[in-house]
């Protein structure tokens, strides 16, 4: 149970990091909503939220002022320098190279380290993504959540901290492409393959399936696949 709670708090910490650093929904020095409101917005318990906040305080993203609340750190420049902003086609290729380097490993780690509950949540998310794709719904954000859940299930702090940056690049790529039909098929069938290996706890298979998936996306986006 402790590992499951840690994983959830890590995911919430990643979501808050994304909101603060990448989406810039708050300015430096701004106060976060109170604990009750924010926990309801994020759909988690106050205990989980506190753990996520402690994590971001340790990273220097947030600061807690006793009796006043939780605030965005005044200096986020160390984090903003990693903000992908508007990426050129070449830089998108660079970002997908990074994705190809660590996401397959992340999937392998998830096979070995994920709890049964984490795996079940991942499988349910994959099914939800497939449902949205087939119904022509807003699937890209939910597919990113699928990958984010895999990252959290790796229980690797560096991967979890890196993932919001990767997500920002994926958002940029999705906005640039007009090849969404090809991506739909890729998402459905590749996610099925990845989940199949996760069910078997086959780390090598999951690693290979994720590598193939990312190469499929690279090809669909025309991101210098021949060099990767």
MODELLER restraints for C-alpha pairs under 7 A, 6 or more apart:
rsr = mdl.restraints
at = mdl.atoms
rsr.add(forms.Gaussian(group=physical.xy_distance, feature=features.Distance(at['CA:4:A'], at['CA:115:A']), mean=6.95, stdev=0.5))
rsr.add(forms.Gaussian(group=physical.xy_distance, feature=features.Distance(at['CA:7:A'], at['CA:152:A']), mean=6.08, stdev=0.5))
rsr.add(forms.Gaussian(group=physical.xy_distance, feature=features.Distance(at['CA:7:A'], at['CA:153:A']), mean=6.85, stdev=0.5))
rsr.add(forms.Gaussian(group=physical.xy_distance, feature=features.Distance(at['CA:9:A'], at['CA:48:A']), mean=5.23, stdev=0.5))
rsr.add(forms.Gaussian(group=physical.xy_distance, feature=features.Distance(at['CA:9:A'], at['CA:49:A']), mean=6.66, stdev=0.5))
rsr.add(forms.Gaussian(group=physical.xy_distance, feature=features.Distance(at['CA:9:A'], at['CA:51:A']), mean=5.84, stdev=0.5))
rsr.add(forms.Gaussian(group=physical.xy_distance, feature=features.Distance(at['CA:9:A'], at['CA:52:A']), mean=4.90, stdev=0.5))
rsr.add(forms.Gaussian(group=physical.xy_distance, feature=features.Distance(at['CA:10:A'], at['CA:52:A']), mean=6.17, stdev=0.5))
rsr.add(forms.Gaussian(group=physical.xy_distance, feature=features.Distance(at['CA:10:A'], at['CA:152:A']), mean=6.82, stdev=0.5))
rsr.add(forms.Gaussian(group=physical.xy_distance, feature=features.Distance(at['CA:11:A'], at['CA:152:A']), mean=6.16, stdev=0.5))
rsr.add(forms.Gaussian(group=physical.xy_distance, feature=features.Distance(at['CA:12:A'], at['CA:52:A']), mean=5.91, stdev=0.5))
rsr.add(forms.Gaussian(group=physical.xy_distance, feature=features.Distance(at['CA:13:A'], at['CA:52:A']), mean=4.49, stdev=0.5))
rsr.add(forms.Gaussian(group=physical.xy_distance, feature=features.Distance(at['CA:13:A'], at['CA:53:A']), mean=6.68, stdev=0.5))
rsr.add(forms.Gaussian(group=physical.xy_distance, feature=features.Distance(at['CA:13:A'], at['CA:55:A']), mean=6.78, stdev=0.5))
rsr.add(forms.Gaussian(group=physical.xy_distance, feature=features.Distance(at['CA:13:A'], at['CA:56:A']), mean=6.54, stdev=0.5))
rsr.add(forms.Gaussian(group=physical.xy_distance, feature=features.Distance(at['CA:14:A'], at['CA:160:A']), mean=6.77, stdev=0.5))
rsr.add(forms.Gaussian(group=physical.xy_distance, feature=features.Distance(at['CA:14:A'], at['CA:161:A']), mean=6.62, stdev=0.5))
rsr.add(forms.Gaussian(group=physical.xy_distance, feature=features.Distance(at['CA:14:A'], at['CA:164:A']), mean=6.65, stdev=0.5))
rsr.add(forms.Gaussian(group=physical.xy_distance, feature=features.Distance(at['CA:18:A'], at['CA:164:A']), mean=5.49, stdev=0.5))
rsr.add(forms.Gaussian(group=physical.xy_distance, feature=features.Distance(at['CA:19:A'], at['CA:25:A']), mean=5.87, stdev=0.5))
rsr.add(forms.Gaussian(group=physical.xy_distance, feature=features.Distance(at['CA:20:A'], at['CA:26:A']), mean=5.76, stdev=0.5))
rsr.add(forms.Gaussian(group=physical.xy_distance, feature=features.Distance(at['CA:21:A'], at['CA:79:A']), mean=6.79, stdev=0.5))
rsr.add(forms.Gaussian(group=physical.xy_distance, feature=features.Distance(at['CA:21:A'], at['CA:80:A']), mean=6.54, stdev=0.5))
rsr.add(forms.Gaussian(group=physical.xy_distance, feature=features.Distance(at['CA:22:A'], at['CA:83:A']), mean=6.24, stdev=0.5))
rsr.add(forms.Gaussian(group=physical.xy_distance, feature=features.Distance(at['CA:28:A'], at['CA:72:A']), mean=5.17, stdev=0.5))
rsr.add(forms.Gaussian(group=physical.xy_distance, feature=features.Distance(at['CA:28:A'], at['CA:73:A']), mean=5.53, stdev=0.5))
rsr.add(forms.Gaussian(group=physical.xy_distance, feature=features.Distance(at['CA:28:A'], at['CA:74:A']), mean=4.55, stdev=0.5))
rsr.add(forms.Gaussian(group=physical.xy_distance, feature=features.Distance(at['CA:28:A'], at['CA:75:A']), mean=6.67, stdev=0.5))
rsr.add(forms.Gaussian(group=physical.xy_distance, feature=features.Distance(at['CA:29:A'], at['CA:71:A']), mean=5.84, stdev=0.5))
rsr.add(forms.Gaussian(group=physical.xy_distance, feature=features.Distance(at['CA:29:A'], at['CA:72:A']), mean=4.95, stdev=0.5))
rsr.add(forms.Gaussian(group=physical.xy_distance, feature=features.Distance(at['CA:29:A'], at['CA:73:A']), mean=5.71, stdev=0.5))
rsr.add(forms.Gaussian(group=physical.xy_distance, feature=features.Distance(at['CA:29:A'], at['CA:74:A']), mean=5.02, stdev=0.5))
rsr.add(forms.Gaussian(group=physical.xy_distance, feature=features.Distance(at['CA:30:A'], at['CA:71:A']), mean=5.55, stdev=0.5))
rsr.add(forms.Gaussian(group=physical.xy_distance, feature=features.Distance(at['CA:30:A'], at['CA:72:A']), mean=5.41, stdev=0.5))
rsr.add(forms.Gaussian(group=physical.xy_distance, feature=features.Distance(at['CA:31:A'], at['CA:69:A']), mean=6.93, stdev=0.5))
rsr.add(forms.Gaussian(group=physical.xy_distance, feature=features.Distance(at['CA:31:A'], at['CA:70:A']), mean=5.81, stdev=0.5))
rsr.add(forms.Gaussian(group=physical.xy_distance, feature=features.Distance(at['CA:31:A'], at['CA:71:A']), mean=4.27, stdev=0.5))
rsr.add(forms.Gaussian(group=physical.xy_distance, feature=features.Distance(at['CA:31:A'], at['CA:72:A']), mean=6.34, stdev=0.5))
rsr.add(forms.Gaussian(group=physical.xy_distance, feature=features.Distance(at['CA:32:A'], at['CA:70:A']), mean=5.68, stdev=0.5))
rsr.add(forms.Gaussian(group=physical.xy_distance, feature=features.Distance(at['CA:32:A'], at['CA:71:A']), mean=5.73, stdev=0.5))
rsr.add(forms.Gaussian(group=physical.xy_distance, feature=features.Distance(at['CA:35:A'], at['CA:46:A']), mean=6.61, stdev=0.5))
rsr.add(forms.Gaussian(group=physical.xy_distance, feature=features.Distance(at['CA:36:A'], at['CA:46:A']), mean=6.89, stdev=0.5))
rsr.add(forms.Gaussian(group=physical.xy_distance, feature=features.Distance(at['CA:39:A'], at['CA:45:A']), mean=5.92, stdev=0.5))
rsr.add(forms.Gaussian(group=physical.xy_distance, feature=features.Distance(at['CA:39:A'], at['CA:46:A']), mean=5.65, stdev=0.5))
rsr.add(forms.Gaussian(group=physical.xy_distance, feature=features.Distance(at['CA:39:A'], at['CA:49:A']), mean=6.13, stdev=0.5))
rsr.add(forms.Gaussian(group=physical.xy_distance, feature=features.Distance(at['CA:56:A'], at['CA:62:A']), mean=5.66, stdev=0.5))
rsr.add(forms.Gaussian(group=physical.xy_distance, feature=features.Distance(at['CA:57:A'], at['CA:63:A']), mean=5.42, stdev=0.5))
rsr.add(forms.Gaussian(group=physical.xy_distance, feature=features.Distance(at['CA:60:A'], at['CA:73:A']), mean=6.79, stdev=0.5))
rsr.add(forms.Gaussian(group=physical.xy_distance, feature=features.Distance(at['CA:61:A'], at['CA:72:A']), mean=6.35, stdev=0.5))
rsr.add(forms.Gaussian(group=physical.xy_distance, feature=features.Distance(at['CA:61:A'], at['CA:73:A']), mean=5.49, stdev=0.5))
rsr.add(forms.Gaussian(group=physical.xy_distance, feature=features.Distance(at['CA:61:A'], at['CA:76:A']), mean=6.86, stdev=0.5))
rsr.add(forms.Gaussian(group=physical.xy_distance, feature=features.Distance(at['CA:62:A'], at['CA:70:A']), mean=6.79, stdev=0.5))
rsr.add(forms.Gaussian(group=physical.xy_distance, feature=features.Distance(at['CA:62:A'], at['CA:71:A']), mean=5.66, stdev=0.5))
rsr.add(forms.Gaussian(group=physical.xy_distance, feature=features.Distance(at['CA:62:A'], at['CA:72:A']), mean=4.74, stdev=0.5))
rsr.add(forms.Gaussian(group=physical.xy_distance, feature=features.Distance(at['CA:62:A'], at['CA:73:A']), mean=5.07, stdev=0.5))
rsr.add(forms.Gaussian(group=physical.xy_distance, feature=features.Distance(at['CA:63:A'], at['CA:70:A']), mean=5.76, stdev=0.5))
rsr.add(forms.Gaussian(group=physical.xy_distance, feature=features.Distance(at['CA:63:A'], at['CA:71:A']), mean=5.30, stdev=0.5))
rsr.add(forms.Gaussian(group=physical.xy_distance, feature=features.Distance(at['CA:63:A'], at['CA:72:A']), mean=6.37, stdev=0.5))
rsr.add(forms.Gaussian(group=physical.xy_distance, feature=features.Distance(at['CA:63:A'], at['CA:73:A']), mean=5.97, stdev=0.5))
rsr.add(forms.Gaussian(group=physical.xy_distance, feature=features.Distance(at['CA:64:A'], at['CA:70:A']), mean=4.42, stdev=0.5))
rsr.add(forms.Gaussian(group=physical.xy_distance, feature=features.Distance(at['CA:64:A'], at['CA:71:A']), mean=6.23, stdev=0.5))
rsr.add(forms.Gaussian(group=physical.xy_distance, feature=features.Distance(at['CA:83:A'], at['CA:165:A']), mean=6.75, stdev=0.5))
rsr.add(forms.Gaussian(group=physical.xy_distance, feature=features.Distance(at['CA:84:A'], at['CA:168:A']), mean=6.81, stdev=0.5))
rsr.add(forms.Gaussian(group=physical.xy_distance, feature=features.Distance(at['CA:84:A'], at['CA:169:A']), mean=6.55, stdev=0.5))
rsr.add(forms.Gaussian(group=physical.xy_distance, feature=features.Distance(at['CA:92:A'], at['CA:169:A']), mean=6.72, stdev=0.5))
rsr.add(forms.Gaussian(group=physical.xy_distance, feature=features.Distance(at['CA:92:A'], at['CA:173:A']), mean=7.00, stdev=0.5))
rsr.add(forms.Gaussian(group=physical.xy_distance, feature=features.Distance(at['CA:93:A'], at['CA:223:A']), mean=5.09, stdev=0.5))
rsr.add(forms.Gaussian(group=physical.xy_distance, feature=features.Distance(at['CA:93:A'], at['CA:224:A']), mean=6.63, stdev=0.5))
rsr.add(forms.Gaussian(group=physical.xy_distance, feature=features.Distance(at['CA:95:A'], at['CA:169:A']), mean=6.83, stdev=0.5))
rsr.add(forms.Gaussian(group=physical.xy_distance, feature=features.Distance(at['CA:97:A'], at['CA:228:A']), mean=6.90, stdev=0.5))
rsr.add(forms.Gaussian(group=physical.xy_distance, feature=features.Distance(at['CA:100:A'], at['CA:211:A']), mean=6.24, stdev=0.5))
rsr.add(forms.Gaussian(group=physical.xy_distance, feature=features.Distance(at['CA:100:A'], at['CA:214:A']), mean=6.31, stdev=0.5))
rsr.add(forms.Gaussian(group=physical.xy_distance, feature=features.Distance(at['CA:103:A'], at['CA:210:A']), mean=6.93, stdev=0.5))
rsr.add(forms.Gaussian(group=physical.xy_distance, feature=features.Distance(at['CA:104:A'], at['CA:207:A']), mean=4.30, stdev=0.5))
rsr.add(forms.Gaussian(group=physical.xy_distance, feature=features.Distance(at['CA:104:A'], at['CA:208:A']), mean=6.70, stdev=0.5))
rsr.add(forms.Gaussian(group=physical.xy_distance, feature=features.Distance(at['CA:104:A'], at['CA:210:A']), mean=5.01, stdev=0.5))
rsr.add(forms.Gaussian(group=physical.xy_distance, feature=features.Distance(at['CA:104:A'], at['CA:211:A']), mean=5.38, stdev=0.5))
rsr.add(forms.Gaussian(group=physical.xy_distance, feature=features.Distance(at['CA:105:A'], at['CA:207:A']), mean=5.82, stdev=0.5))
rsr.add(forms.Gaussian(group=physical.xy_distance, feature=features.Distance(at['CA:106:A'], at['CA:151:A']), mean=5.99, stdev=0.5))
rsr.add(forms.Gaussian(group=physical.xy_distance, feature=features.Distance(at['CA:106:A'], at['CA:154:A']), mean=5.62, stdev=0.5))
rsr.add(forms.Gaussian(group=physical.xy_distance, feature=features.Distance(at['CA:107:A'], at['CA:150:A']), mean=6.31, stdev=0.5))
rsr.add(forms.Gaussian(group=physical.xy_distance, feature=features.Distance(at['CA:107:A'], at['CA:154:A']), mean=6.98, stdev=0.5))
rsr.add(forms.Gaussian(group=physical.xy_distance, feature=features.Distance(at['CA:107:A'], at['CA:206:A']), mean=5.77, stdev=0.5))
rsr.add(forms.Gaussian(group=physical.xy_distance, feature=features.Distance(at['CA:107:A'], at['CA:207:A']), mean=5.59, stdev=0.5))
rsr.add(forms.Gaussian(group=physical.xy_distance, feature=features.Distance(at['CA:107:A'], at['CA:210:A']), mean=6.93, stdev=0.5))
rsr.add(forms.Gaussian(group=physical.xy_distance, feature=features.Distance(at['CA:108:A'], at['CA:203:A']), mean=4.23, stdev=0.5))
rsr.add(forms.Gaussian(group=physical.xy_distance, feature=features.Distance(at['CA:108:A'], at['CA:204:A']), mean=6.34, stdev=0.5))
rsr.add(forms.Gaussian(group=physical.xy_distance, feature=features.Distance(at['CA:108:A'], at['CA:206:A']), mean=5.64, stdev=0.5))
rsr.add(forms.Gaussian(group=physical.xy_distance, feature=features.Distance(at['CA:108:A'], at['CA:207:A']), mean=5.06, stdev=0.5))
rsr.add(forms.Gaussian(group=physical.xy_distance, feature=features.Distance(at['CA:109:A'], at['CA:154:A']), mean=4.89, stdev=0.5))
rsr.add(forms.Gaussian(group=physical.xy_distance, feature=features.Distance(at['CA:109:A'], at['CA:203:A']), mean=6.97, stdev=0.5))
rsr.add(forms.Gaussian(group=physical.xy_distance, feature=features.Distance(at['CA:110:A'], at['CA:150:A']), mean=6.31, stdev=0.5))
rsr.add(forms.Gaussian(group=physical.xy_distance, feature=features.Distance(at['CA:110:A'], at['CA:153:A']), mean=4.93, stdev=0.5))
rsr.add(forms.Gaussian(group=physical.xy_distance, feature=features.Distance(at['CA:110:A'], at['CA:154:A']), mean=4.21, stdev=0.5))
rsr.add(forms.Gaussian(group=physical.xy_distance, feature=features.Distance(at['CA:111:A'], at['CA:198:A']), mean=5.47, stdev=0.5))
rsr.add(forms.Gaussian(group=physical.xy_distance, feature=features.Distance(at['CA:111:A'], at['CA:201:A']), mean=4.84, stdev=0.5))
rsr.add(forms.Gaussian(group=physical.xy_distance, feature=features.Distance(at['CA:111:A'], at['CA:202:A']), mean=6.44, stdev=0.5))
rsr.add(forms.Gaussian(group=physical.xy_distance, feature=features.Distance(at['CA:111:A'], at['CA:203:A']), mean=5.34, stdev=0.5))
rsr.add(forms.Gaussian(group=physical.xy_distance, feature=features.Distance(at['CA:112:A'], at['CA:201:A']), mean=6.59, stdev=0.5))
rsr.add(forms.Gaussian(group=physical.xy_distance, feature=features.Distance(at['CA:112:A'], at['CA:203:A']), mean=6.84, stdev=0.5))
rsr.add(forms.Gaussian(group=physical.xy_distance, feature=features.Distance(at['CA:113:A'], at['CA:153:A']), mean=6.64, stdev=0.5))
rsr.add(forms.Gaussian(group=physical.xy_distance, feature=features.Distance(at['CA:113:A'], at['CA:154:A']), mean=6.08, stdev=0.5))
rsr.add(forms.Gaussian(group=physical.xy_distance, feature=features.Distance(at['CA:113:A'], at['CA:155:A']), mean=6.91, stdev=0.5))
rsr.add(forms.Gaussian(group=physical.xy_distance, feature=features.Distance(at['CA:114:A'], at['CA:153:A']), mean=4.85, stdev=0.5))
rsr.add(forms.Gaussian(group=physical.xy_distance, feature=features.Distance(at['CA:114:A'], at['CA:154:A']), mean=6.57, stdev=0.5))
rsr.add(forms.Gaussian(group=physical.xy_distance, feature=features.Distance(at['CA:118:A'], at['CA:153:A']), mean=6.59, stdev=0.5))
rsr.add(forms.Gaussian(group=physical.xy_distance, feature=features.Distance(at['CA:122:A'], at['CA:146:A']), mean=6.30, stdev=0.5))
rsr.add(forms.Gaussian(group=physical.xy_distance, feature=features.Distance(at['CA:122:A'], at['CA:149:A']), mean=6.37, stdev=0.5))
rsr.add(forms.Gaussian(group=physical.xy_distance, feature=features.Distance(at['CA:123:A'], at['CA:195:A']), mean=6.41, stdev=0.5))
rsr.add(forms.Gaussian(group=physical.xy_distance, feature=features.Distance(at['CA:125:A'], at['CA:146:A']), mean=5.90, stdev=0.5))
rsr.add(forms.Gaussian(group=physical.xy_distance, feature=features.Distance(at['CA:126:A'], at['CA:146:A']), mean=6.35, stdev=0.5))
rsr.add(forms.Gaussian(group=physical.xy_distance, feature=features.Distance(at['CA:126:A'], at['CA:191:A']), mean=6.45, stdev=0.5))
rsr.add(forms.Gaussian(group=physical.xy_distance, feature=features.Distance(at['CA:129:A'], at['CA:139:A']), mean=5.74, stdev=0.5))
rsr.add(forms.Gaussian(group=physical.xy_distance, feature=features.Distance(at['CA:129:A'], at['CA:142:A']), mean=5.96, stdev=0.5))
rsr.add(forms.Gaussian(group=physical.xy_distance, feature=features.Distance(at['CA:129:A'], at['CA:143:A']), mean=5.84, stdev=0.5))
rsr.add(forms.Gaussian(group=physical.xy_distance, feature=features.Distance(at['CA:130:A'], at['CA:188:A']), mean=5.58, stdev=0.5))
rsr.add(forms.Gaussian(group=physical.xy_distance, feature=features.Distance(at['CA:132:A'], at['CA:138:A']), mean=6.42, stdev=0.5))
rsr.add(forms.Gaussian(group=physical.xy_distance, feature=features.Distance(at['CA:132:A'], at['CA:139:A']), mean=5.36, stdev=0.5))
rsr.add(forms.Gaussian(group=physical.xy_distance, feature=features.Distance(at['CA:133:A'], at['CA:139:A']), mean=5.77, stdev=0.5))
rsr.add(forms.Gaussian(group=physical.xy_distance, feature=features.Distance(at['CA:133:A'], at['CA:184:A']), mean=6.25, stdev=0.5))
rsr.add(forms.Gaussian(group=physical.xy_distance, feature=features.Distance(at['CA:144:A'], at['CA:167:A']), mean=6.73, stdev=0.5))
rsr.add(forms.Gaussian(group=physical.xy_distance, feature=features.Distance(at['CA:148:A'], at['CA:163:A']), mean=6.84, stdev=0.5))
rsr.add(forms.Gaussian(group=physical.xy_distance, feature=features.Distance(at['CA:151:A'], at['CA:159:A']), mean=6.35, stdev=0.5))
rsr.add(forms.Gaussian(group=physical.xy_distance, feature=features.Distance(at['CA:151:A'], at['CA:160:A']), mean=5.88, stdev=0.5))
rsr.add(forms.Gaussian(group=physical.xy_distance, feature=features.Distance(at['CA:152:A'], at['CA:160:A']), mean=5.90, stdev=0.5))
rsr.add(forms.Gaussian(group=physical.xy_distance, feature=features.Distance(at['CA:177:A'], at['CA:221:A']), mean=6.41, stdev=0.5))
rsr.add(forms.Gaussian(group=physical.xy_distance, feature=features.Distance(at['CA:179:A'], at['CA:220:A']), mean=6.72, stdev=0.5))
rsr.add(forms.Gaussian(group=physical.xy_distance, feature=features.Distance(at['CA:182:A'], at['CA:220:A']), mean=6.73, stdev=0.5))
rsr.add(forms.Gaussian(group=physical.xy_distance, feature=features.Distance(at['CA:183:A'], at['CA:217:A']), mean=6.82, stdev=0.5))
rsr.add(forms.Gaussian(group=physical.xy_distance, feature=features.Distance(at['CA:183:A'], at['CA:220:A']), mean=6.79, stdev=0.5))
rsr.add(forms.Gaussian(group=physical.xy_distance, feature=features.Distance(at['CA:186:A'], at['CA:216:A']), mean=6.85, stdev=0.5))
rsr.add(forms.Gaussian(group=physical.xy_distance, feature=features.Distance(at['CA:190:A'], at['CA:213:A']), mean=5.68, stdev=0.5))
rsr.add(forms.Gaussian(group=physical.xy_distance, feature=features.Distance(at['CA:193:A'], at['CA:209:A']), mean=6.32, stdev=0.5))
rsr.add(forms.Gaussian(group=physical.xy_distance, feature=features.Distance(at['CA:194:A'], at['CA:206:A']), mean=5.42, stdev=0.5))
rsr.add(forms.Gaussian(group=physical.xy_distance, feature=features.Distance(at['CA:194:A'], at['CA:209:A']), mean=5.46, stdev=0.5))
rsr.add(forms.Gaussian(group=physical.xy_distance, feature=features.Distance(at['CA:194:A'], at['CA:210:A']), mean=6.37, stdev=0.5))
rsr.add(forms.Gaussian(group=physical.xy_distance, feature=features.Distance(at['CA:197:A'], at['CA:205:A']), mean=5.65, stdev=0.5))
rsr.add(forms.Gaussian(group=physical.xy_distance, feature=features.Distance(at['CA:197:A'], at['CA:206:A']), mean=5.08, stdev=0.5))
rsr.add(forms.Gaussian(group=physical.xy_distance, feature=features.Distance(at['CA:198:A'], at['CA:206:A']), mean=6.23, stdev=0.5))
rsr.add(forms.Gaussian(group=physical.xy_distance, feature=features.Distance(at['CA:215:A'], at['CA:225:A']), mean=7.00, stdev=0.5))
rsr.add(forms.Gaussian(group=physical.xy_distance, feature=features.Distance(at['CA:218:A'], at['CA:225:A']), mean=5.83, stdev=0.5))
rsr.add(forms.Gaussian(group=physical.xy_distance, feature=features.Distance(at['CA:219:A'], at['CA:225:A']), mean=5.65, stdev=0.5))
